[in-house]
Amino acid sequence: MCRMGFCFINLIMFMTMRATFEGILLEGISHRLEKTMCKFQRDDLRLTISRCRALDASKELRDFVFLLTELNMRDMYEQSDWGWNASQKKKELSDKTSQYLIVKDDLNNDAVVGFVHFRFDIDFDRAVLYCYEIQLVKAVQRRGIGAHLMDILYKLAERFKMKKVILTVFKHNLQALNFYTKKLNFRRDTTDPKENHIDYTILSKKVEKD
């Protein structure tokens, strides 16, 4: 049990951080991204990346976000202790604090080909950028766009003074584990449960101070 004074200080910290995050949500982000980050070109790919709050997303976009997540991740969830819960996943994706990076194909009538779901959040009294999902259609996977999107998240975390970028990965998702740990240098977070029977791991990357 914590002392009253300590609890009160933590409450003030939480309220201050939450107010900061609400300000970020209201301010918006897309116009603050460098132009070079909003475009991705490689070989025959011409992609545009924009920011969208979940609250502002159209039903069509929300449906796409859920269906792509289901297509790419349902099997992974069903192999885990969590199982697949469609209604819970929809609620998570559409939370009022959720934000998306939306990836559109310039050469295909601006068709949406992927997204990132993230939030500015408080994790054990630390201001963090939490990446919930990064999902791409098969045609643009393994083309470098995933690393580019994660770089955008890291730069957003820097800009808004977050302590780290954090995410959760299933241990049986070896492709994702290799991507985050070997390519992007994520490491096991201090909050990662160490028990072998737990089928997920929490990874993070500290944000360097200016």
N, C-alpha and C positions, 0 to 999 in steps of 0.2 A: 504494500500500500504506500502510495507516495504522500509526501507532506503537502499541506494545503497550498503553501506558497509556491512550491515547485509545480503543482498542477495548474495553478493560476497562470504562471509564466508560460507554460506549455500551451495553455488555451489562448493566450494573447498571441503567441507565435503562430499558432494554427490560424487564427482569425486574420492576422496580417498577411500570411502567405496566401490564404484563400482569396482575400481581397485583391492581391496582386494578380492571381490567376484569372479572376473574374475580369480584371482590367485588360488582360491579354486577350481574353475571349471577345470582349467588346471591341477592342482596337482592331483585331484582325491581324493577319500575318502576311498574306500573299504579296501586298505591295512593298513589304519590307525585305523580301527575299531578293538577293542579287539576281539580275537578269540572267547571268550565266548559269545560275542554279535552277532556273525555271525551264530551261531547255536541255534536252538530252539528244545527242546525235551520235550514232555509231553505225557504220555500214549503211544498211537500208532503213535504219530506225530514225524517225523524226518525232520526238515526243515532247509534250508540254506538260509541266507540273504546276498545279495551282492548289491553293488552300481553301478548304470549305469546312465550316462548322457543321456538326451533325444536325444541329437545330435548323440550319438553313438548307440542308440537302433536300432535293426533290424526292418524292416517293420512288421514282424510277432509279435514282442514284442509290438510295438506301437499299432497295431491292437488289441492285447489282452487287453492292458491298457485301450483303449477307450471302447471296448465292455463290459468289466467288470464294468467300471464306468457307462455305459448306463444301464446295467442289474440291478445294485444295486441302482442307483440314479435317473433314469429318472422319476419315479413316484413322487419322492420327489420334483424334479424341476418343474414338471407339476402342483403340488399343490401350488407352490410359484408364486410370481409376476414375477419372472425371466423367467419362462417357460423353456422348453428344447430346446437348440439350438446346434445341433450336430456339425456343422462346427465351432462354437465358442469354444465348449468344446475341439475339436481336436486341435485347434490352441493353446489353453491354455496348454493342456497336452504336446505339442511338442515344446513349447517355448525354445529358445536357452539357457535360464538360468535354465530350469527345470532339476531336478535330480530325480532319482527313487531309492528306495530300492526295490529290486526284491526278492520275496519269492518263493523258489522252494521246491518241495516235494522230498526228498531223496529216498523215498520208491516207487515212481511212475515215474521212468525215468526222474527225475529232471523236472517234469511238473511245470509250473508257476502257483501258487495258490493265488497270491496276490501281491500287490505293495503299496508303498507310493510315492506320488508325492509331492516334496517340493522344495523350493528355498531359497537361502540366499538373503535377500532383504532389502530395506530401507523403513521404515514405519514411517512417520512423524519424520524424522531426526534420527530415531533409527535403529541400525543394528539388524535385527530379522531373525529368521528362520521361514518361513511361510509354514505351512502344508496345501496343497491344497486338497489332497485326501489320504485316507487310505482305500483300498478296498481289500476284501478277498472273495474267492469263498465260497459258503455256507458250504461246508464240513469242513472247518477249522475255521469257525466263532465261537465265544464264547468258545474258547479254550485257551485263554491267549496270543495269538500271537499279537493281537492289542496293548495291553499294553506293550509288549516287543518292538514292533516297535516304539512306542511313546517314550520309554525309550532311544532307539538308537538316535532318533531325539534330545532329550534333551541333551544327552551327546555330540552330534555333535555341538549343540548350545553352550555348555560350552567350548568345545575345540577351537572353532573359535570365541570366545568372543562376541557372540550375546547377546543382552539385554534380549530377551525373545523368547519363542516359541508361535506362534500366529496362529489362525485358525478361520474359519467361519462355523457356524452350523445353519441349518434351525430350527426355534423354534418348528416346528411340528415334528421334528426328535427327539422324546423323548428318544429313546434308545441311540442315540449319545450324547445328552445332559447329560444324567445320567452317561455315560461312562467317559466323559471328566471332569465333575464337581465333581462327587461323588467318582469316582475311581482314577482319575489322578490329582484332585485338581486344575483344571483350573478355572479361575474366569473371570468375565466380564471385558473386556479391557477398558481402558480409551477412546478408539476410538469407542466403541460400541454405535450405535445409540439407544437412549432411547425411541423413539416413539413407542407406542404400535402397530401401524398399520404395522410397518416394520416386515417382517416375518423371519428375520435372526438375529443372535447375534454373536458378535465377542468375542472370548474367548482367554485368554493368560495365560502363566505361566512364571513368571520371572526366569531368570537364576541366580543362586546364584554365587556370586563372590568368587574366591579362597581366 
